[in-house]
Structure formats: structure tokens, C-alpha cells
């Protein structure tokens, strides 16, 4: 009996080993089950946002306060951002604008305050290293403000018509606050904005109602006359290298129904363009080469041949790749996306390679507008 008692630990060990061996197939089967991971296609696509922090607060008269501009890229990677903020200059004084802490943004082409109209413009783009930025609540910049009047509620509102995806052909959506996508140039991924509302004291001053402008009455359609146009223009960047000026040009004559698209030759010329249904007289001519800002000219047209040479004293301003009528971060993203390639649309000087020389023209022309709206 005592010998059997001594063997009891051995029996227990053998029993435990048998239990483990019996359960081993179940353990292996559970550890080898595939884990379900949602694919990228199953994840919702979220657009970018712009917001102010704090979004609401009590501001003490004549006391400076910092408001942060926060940026989220949603599901995307971005190459640049344009912020347009409107405020009441009779209530708020902007003391300073300072850059944020997004390391990929190394260039701030626009950082200005117009105290007369109450508009803040703040733009940032990535460097020529073409490293995009992404994330939530990124600090783009800081606005230091000081309330100067006891007017109750006051606001800082982002200029934002709405998402570009709602109407890709609406130029106003390209010229408001933008967030340029990195992988798909010319695409504005800004989905929504959150404005700031602040209390100073009662009540807010009334905003003056803008005086409506009268709509010009179009002139009667003239009878057709054989008026032809020989045109010559010069393009910024191409005059330095004397490379081909060939590209499409849109021509519009105001107060008429005439609008057409024609092709420039290598010298920047169009020959024998027929201007249908026009009488001789004075006209306003709008010319828009692809990739350049539009320019308006006053001309006097006669019956027969008209030779118009604008190349001697004017160069069309380069960089309006999306033909919106303004040069901004969406245009700059085209340069970044085509860096070190021979892409003709982005190669401003026609050298055969997109590089810092082309980018420098975009920066030099930053925020320039063409005459009228884009056509």
C-alpha cells in the first residue's frame, strides 16, 4: 500500500500529459483561424476639414487671444491648403499670423491680412521633395486677434462654397478655401469647415447691404460681316527659352455671342480667324491661353483683315493649370505631381523638364487673378 502511495505523483503527471495531448488539436485549430481585417475598400472615404480652436469663447475687449487653424485630411494625403477667412474689421483687429507645425509644409506663399475688407488669406504647400501630409487636427497656423469694439457676437467664417465633388465645374468652389489632394492633382478634397463664433458684448453691428450693380443690357446681334483676325501673343516662360508657344486659346468678345477656341502655332500666332456675326466697331476682347491667366483688351475691328500683335509689350501670366482664373495651391500641386518629368502642361518654360524654375514662376504669380472670371 505504501509503495502505491509513492507512485501517486507519477500517475498524476501521466494523467495531466494525456489531457494536454487530447486538447492539443483544438488549441492548434483555434490559433490558425484567420483574423478578419477590414480592407481599405471597405473603409469609408472621408474628406478633409478646416476648423478654428476654440470654436467659441468669450473675448475680452482690448485683450489679445490666439485662435488656432486646425486641419484634418480625412482619408486622403494632401499637397497644399488655401485658407480664406472673413471677419468683421470694425470688431476684431488681427495682430499677427504665425505658421503651424506641419513639417511637410515648408512654403507659405500667402500669409496676409486685409484690414480694410476683413479677409485673412493663409496658404501652405509641401516642398519640392513631394512628401504629402495627412492626419487629424493638424496645426496649420495661429491667428492672434484683439476685439476692439463692444458689439456682442462676432464671427470668423471660412470662405467655402461647398465640396468640389458636388460640382467639379463650379469655379467658385476652386477659388475659396481648398485642400489639394496629393495623388490626384487639381482635386479639392475639402469636405466641410467649422467656423468660429465669439462673444464680445451686445449687439452685433449690422452688416451693410451691398449696393446691387445693374446688369448691362446686351447689344442687339449684328449682321454677319467678313471680319478676320490675325493674332499674335507672347507666353511667360516661353519667351526666355524661345520654345514653342503652341496651345489652345479661348477667345471671347464681350456683349456679343462670339466665343471660340483656336490653336496657336509655335510662334504664338493665329491667322485668318473668322469673327462671325460682327459689325466693325470697338469691342472688349478676352483671350485665355490654356495654363495662363486671361487678359482683356480693347480693340477696334474693321471689315476685312485685322492684325493684332500683343506680343511686344505684354506676356500672358503662367500657372493657371486648372483654368479657374486664379493661381493657387491647386495649380502648384500640378508642378509637384509632375516634378522632374517632361509633362507639357506643367513645363512652363518648355525646357523639357519640370523643375524649380517652373515652380518659381508659380510662386512669383501666387494669388494673381486674370481679368474677369475664368472662361
N, C-alpha and C positions, 0 to 999 in steps of 0.2 A: 504493500500500500504506500509506504514511504517512497519507494522508487518511482511509482506512477506520479506522485505529487511533484517530484523533482522534474519530471518531464513535462509538466503543465505549461511552462513558458514556451517550450519548443512547439507544443501543439497550437498555442495561441498565435504564434508567429506564422506558422504554416497556414492557419485559417485566414489571417489578415492578408497574406500574399495571394491566396486563392480568390478572395473577394476583389482585390485590386485587378488581378488578371481578368476576371469576369467583366469588370466595369470598363476596362481599357478601351474596347472598340467604341463604346458610347462616347467616351471623352474625346477620342480622336475625331469621330464624326462631327461633334459639336464645334470643335476648333477649326474644322475645314469648311464650315458653311460660309459661302460668300457673303460679304457685307454689302448692303445696298447703299450706294453713294449716289446722290443726285448728279446727273450730268449737267454740263454748262447750258445745254439746250433747254433743260427743264427749269433752270433758274430764271426768274422774271427779269426782263431788261428794264433798268431804272435810269431815267435821265438825270442830268445834273441840276443842282440848286444853288442859289445865292441867297444869303440872309445876313441880317445885322444882329450883333450881340452887344448889349442886351437889346431885345426886340421892343421892349417898353420899359420906361423908367421915369422917375421924376427928376427933372433937370433944374438946378438952382440958378437963378439969374446971375450972370457975370461969373459963373464958375465953370472952369474947363472940365470936359468929360471925354473919355475915349470910347469910341464905338468901333467894334471890330467887324470887318467884312469877312464872312466865312463862306467857304466854297466846298461843295461836295460834287464829285464826278459821277456818282451812281455806279452803273455797271461799265462805264467807259474809261478809257485813257484819254487825256486831253493834251493839246499842244499850246493853247493860249486862251486868254479870257479878256473880255471887254466889259467893264462895269460903267454904267451911266446911272447916276443918282441925281434926283431932283429934290431940292429943299427950298424953304422959304427964306430968302436972304434978309428980309426985314425982321425975322425972328431969330435966326441962327447965324452965327459967324463961324466959318471953318478956319481954325487956327493952323492946322497942318495935316498933311497926308504922309504916312510912312509905309514902307514896304513890309510885307509879311515874312513868313518863314517857310515858304515852299522852295526847297533847294533847287528843284529843276527849273524854276522860273528865274532867269538871270538877266532878262531885259525887260524894262518897264518903259515902252515907247511913249505912253501917255500917262501923265500924273498931274492933273490940272484942276483948278477951281475957278469958276466964273462967278464972282460975287454979284455981278450985275443981273444975270439971268437965274442964278441959283442952281448951277449944274456942276457936278463932280464927274470927271472922266478919269478912269483908272484902268490901265491895260497892262497885262503881263504875258510874256511869251517865253517859251523854252529856248535854250541856246541852240547853236548850230550842231551840237552833239546829238540832237534829236532824241533826247531821253524824255518820254512823256511823264506826266504827273497824274496821280489818282489818289482817292481817299475821301474820307468824310470829315467835315468841319475843319478843313484846312484854312489856316490864317493867311488870307491874301493880302490884307493891309489893315491899317488903323487910321480912323478919322478922328482928329481931336476937334471938338466943337465947343462953342460957348453961346448959350442963349442970351440975347441982347434986348429982348422985349417981353413984357408980361402979357402974353397973348393966349394963354391956355394951352390947347393941344397943338402940336406941330409934328410934322412927319418927314421922314426921309424915304423916298419912294424910288425903287429901281425902275428905270425906263425899260419896259418889257412888254412887247405887243402880245407875245404868246409863243408856244413852241414852234420851231420852224417846220416840224413834221406835219403840222396842221395845214400849212400852205407853203410849200417849198418855193413858190414863185412870188411870194409877197416880199418885196424889197425892204419894207419897214421891219420885218422880222429879222433881217440880216444886219440892219444898222442900229439896232437897240443894244441891250446887254446881250453878250454872246459867250458861249463856251465852245471853242473849236475842238472837234474830235481829232485825235492824233492819226488814227489809221484810215480815216475817210475824210480827206481834206474837203473844205467848203461845207461840211456838215456841222450845223449848230446843234449841240446836244443839251442846251439849257432847257429844262422842262418847266421849272417854276421858280418864283422868287418869294421871299418873305420880307416885307417892308418893316420899317421901324416907326412906332408912334410914341411920342413923348409928351409929358405934361409939364408946362411951364407955369401957367395960371390962366384964368378965363379971359374972354373967349377968344377963339382964333380970329385973326383978321380975315376979312373977306378977300377972296381971290378975284382980281379984276377980270371982267369978262372981255375976252379978246374981241376987237372990232372986226366984224366979218368983212372980208375982201370981196369985191364984186368980181364975178366971173366974166372974163372977156367974151364978147359975142363973136363967134367965128364969122369970118367974111364969107360972102357967097362964093360958091365953087366957080372958078373962072373957066372960060372956054379953053379947050386944048390949043396950045401953040408949040411950034417946034423949037423948044429951048433945050440946048445941050450943055453939058458941064464937063470941062477938063479940070481935074482937081489934083493938087499935089500937097502933101503934108509931110511932116517930119516926126519921128517917134523917138522919145527919150531913150537913151541907151544905144540905139542903132546908129545914131549919128557919130558916136565916139568910135565905133568899130567899122562903120560903113558896111554893115551886113544887111541882108535882105530885109525889107520892110513889108514883105508880102503877108497879108492877113485880111480878114473880112472887116468891113467898116459899115456901120449903120448910119444912114443919113436921114434926118427929119427936117422938114420945113414947117415952121410954126404957122398957125392959122390957115393951114391947108390940110388936105388929106394925104399929102405926099410923105411916105416913109418907105425906104428901100434899103437893101443890103447889097453891097458891091465889094469887089475884090481889089485890093491894092496890088500893084506889081512890085518887083524888087526895089524899085526906086521910090516907092511911096506914091504912085500916080494912079489915077483912074481917068480913062479917056472916053469921050463920047457918051457920057451918061445922059440918057433922055429924061427930062423932067416933065412928066405928063401933066396935062390939065393946068398949066400955069400961064399967067399973063406976065409980060415984062413989068418989072417994078422992084420995090425994096422988100426984102424978106429977112427973117431971122433963121439962120441955118445952124442946126445942131449936128455935130459929127462925133461919132463914138467908135473908135477902133477897138477891136477885141483886146482885152487886157490893159486898156488905157482909160483914163478919165475922159468924159465927154466935154466938148468945148463948143460954145455958141458964138457964131459970127454974124455980123450984119453985112448983107451983100446986096448989090443992085444987079438984077438979072435983066438981060436984054434978049430980044428974039435972036435966034441963031446960036452961035458958039460963045461960051463964057469960060474964060481962063482964070481960075482961082488958084493962086500959089500962096499957101500959108506956111510954107517950109522955111522961109528966110528969117522970120522973126518970132517963131513960136514952135515949141516941141510939145507934143501930147504927153501928159504925165503918166508914167508907167506904174503898174502894180494892181490895177483893178481887175483881178483874175475872175472874180465871180460876177463882174459887170453890174454891181449894185450901186455904183456912183460914189462909193467911199472906200478908202484904203484902210483896212483894219486887220485884226489878228486872223480872220478867216483867209485873207489873201496871203498873210505871212506864213500860214500853215502850208500853203501850196509850195512855197520855197523850201520849207523844212522837209516836206514829204518827198520832194524831188531832188534833194541835195546830192551833188556830185553825179548827176545824170545829165543826159542831153535833152531832157524834156523841153520841147519848143515853147510850150505855154509859159513855163517858169523861167526860161533862159532869156532874161530881159535884154542883155547886151548882145545876144546872138553869137556868143563865143563858142557855143557847143558844149558848155558845162555850166550847171547851176552851182554857184558858189557864193562867197561872202560879198563879191562885187554886186551880184544881183540882189542879195539881201540888204545891202546898204542903201539901194535905191528905195526899197520898201520902207525902211526905217526913216529915210530922209523925207519921204512923202506921206508919213503916217498921219492919218486923220484928215488928209486933204479930200475935198469934195469936188466933183465935176459940176459944171453948170446944169441947172435944172435937176431932174431925177434921172436915174439910170434908164436907158431905153433898150 
